[in-house]
Amino acid sequence: MDIIKITIKGASGYGPVDEAYEDKDVLTENAITYEYKPHAMAQSETEYTPAVLLTEDDYD
């Protein structure tokens, strides 16, 4: 059995809604990505998008 992708999901614990979030790390053969999403009820005006942290090009 080959592992194609590993996904690790998390979420904030107890605290104010403005600090609440969900996040996800995805590890594949070619990249490691991290995604951060604030809680839908948070008052933050910041837009968050997935980020690629490391790709196979970083190993060359």
LUMTOR-447135 format. One record per residue: residue number from 1; residue in three letters; z negated, y negated, x negated of N, C-alpha, C in turn. Coordinates in steps of 0.02 Angstrom, whole numbers. Example, Ala and Ser with C-alpha at 12.3 -4.5 7.8 and 13.67 -1.06 7.14 Angstrom:
BEGIN
ATOM gudren mimar     nZ     nY     nX    caZ    caY    caX     cZ     cY     cX
ATOM      1   ALA   -390    284   -660   -390    225   -615   -390    165   -660
ATOM      2   SER   -354    112   -642   -357     53   -684   -394     -2   -645
This chain:
BEGIN
ATOM gudren mimar     nZ     nY     nX    caZ    caY    caX     cZ     cY     cX
ATOM      1   MET      0     59    -42      0      0      0      0    -62    -44
ATOM      2   ASP     47   -107    -32     51   -170    -68     21   -226    -26
ATOM      3   ILE    -15   -270    -60    -42   -329    -25     10   -384    -31
ATOM      4   ILE     33   -410     26     84   -461     28     53   -531     31
ATOM      5   LYS      0   -537     71    -31   -603     81   -105   -593     97
ATOM      6   ILE   -147   -637     70   -218   -638     86   -233   -706    118
ATOM      7   THR   -264   -706    177   -282   -767    211   -358   -769    219
ATOM      8   ILE   -388   -825    198   -460   -835    204   -471   -896    248
ATOM      9   LYS   -503   -886    305   -515   -941    352   -589   -958    352
ATOM     10   GLY   -603  -1023    361   -672  -1046    364   -679  -1103    412
ATOM     11   ALA   -740  -1123    425   -754  -1180    468   -822  -1209    448
ATOM     12   SER   -830  -1273    463   -894  -1305    448   -948  -1278    493
ATOM     13   GLY  -1008  -1286    471  -1065  -1263    511  -1095  -1319    551
ATOM     14   TYR  -1159  -1318    557  -1196  -1368    597  -1189  -1437    567
ATOM     15   GLY  -1175  -1486    610  -1170  -1555    587  -1133  -1598    638
ATOM     16   PRO  -1124  -1662    623  -1090  -1707    669  -1016  -1688    677
ATOM     17   VAL   -987  -1701    735   -918  -1682    748   -869  -1716    700
ATOM     18   ASP   -886  -1776    676   -841  -1811    629   -837  -1775    562
ATOM     19   GLU   -885  -1731    548   -883  -1693    486   -861  -1621    497
ATOM     20   ALA   -847  -1603    558   -826  -1535    574   -753  -1523    555
ATOM     21   TYR   -739  -1463    532   -671  -1447    510   -659  -1372    511
ATOM     22   GLU   -596  -1354    506   -575  -1285    493   -532  -1288    430
ATOM     23   ASP   -536  -1236    389   -492  -1234    331   -467  -1164    320
ATOM     24   LYS   -414  -1159    280   -382  -1095    268   -350  -1094    199
ATOM     25   ASP   -363  -1041    161   -329  -1028     98   -281   -969    110
ATOM     26   VAL   -221   -976     84   -173   -921     89   -148   -906     18
ATOM     27   LEU   -156   -843     -2   -134   -821    -68    -75   -774    -59
ATOM     28   THR    -19   -791    -90     39   -747    -90     60   -734   -162
ATOM     29   GLU    111   -695   -171    135   -680   -238    159   -743   -274
ATOM     30   ASN    185   -792   -235    216   -851   -265    175   -915   -262
ATOM     31   ALA    122   -916   -222     86   -980   -213     16   -969   -186
ATOM     32   ILE    -24  -1021   -196    -90  -1025   -164    -89  -1091   -125
ATOM     33   THR   -103  -1087    -60   -102  -1148    -19   -170  -1158     13
ATOM     34   TYR   -186  -1220     27   -248  -1238     60   -232  -1285    118
ATOM     35   GLU   -260  -1272    176   -250  -1314    234   -318  -1336    261
ATOM     36   TYR   -326  -1399    276   -387  -1428    302   -371  -1463    368
ATOM     37   LYS   -408  -1446    420   -397  -1478    485   -464  -1504    511
ATOM     38   PRO   -470  -1570    522   -531  -1596    553   -535  -1572    626
ATOM     39   HIS   -595  -1571    652   -606  -1552    722   -565  -1599    767
ATOM     40   ALA   -540  -1572    822   -498  -1611    868   -535  -1672    897
ATOM     41   MET   -600  -1669    902   -639  -1725    930   -662  -1775    877
ATOM     42   ALA   -646  -1762    814   -666  -1807    760   -631  -1875    767
ATOM     43   GLN   -664  -1927    747   -637  -1995    753   -597  -2016    692
ATOM     44   SER   -588  -1971    644   -553  -1988    582   -480  -2005    597
ATOM     45   GLU   -455  -2056    563   -385  -2077    571   -341  -2046    517
ATOM     46   THR   -370  -2006    474   -333  -1977    418   -291  -1918    441
ATOM     47   GLU   -229  -1916    419   -185  -1859    434   -193  -1808    378
ATOM     48   TYR   -200  -1745    396   -207  -1692    346   -149  -1644    352
ATOM     49   THR   -120  -1626    296    -65  -1579    295    -81  -1524    244
ATOM     50   PRO    -50  -1466    253    -61  -1412    204    -40  -1433    134
ATOM     51   ALA    -74  -1408     85    -59  -1424     15    -46  -1360    -24
ATOM     52   VAL      6  -1360    -65     18  -1305   -110    -19  -1320   -175
ATOM     53   LEU    -66  -1277   -192   -108  -1289   -251    -78  -1261   -315
ATOM     54   LEU    -45  -1204   -309    -20  -1170   -369     40  -1128   -349
ATOM     55   THR     93  -1132   -387    152  -1091   -375    169  -1052   -438
ATOM     56   GLU    216  -1006   -431    235   -964   -488    264  -1007   -545
ATOM     57   ASP    292  -1066   -529    318  -1110   -581    264  -1135   -628
ATOM     58   ASP    202  -1137   -603    146  -1159   -645    129  -1110   -700
ATOM     59   TYR    154  -1048   -695    140   -997   -745    191   -996   -801
ATOM     60   ASP    247  -1029   -792    301  -1028   -843    285  -1072   -902
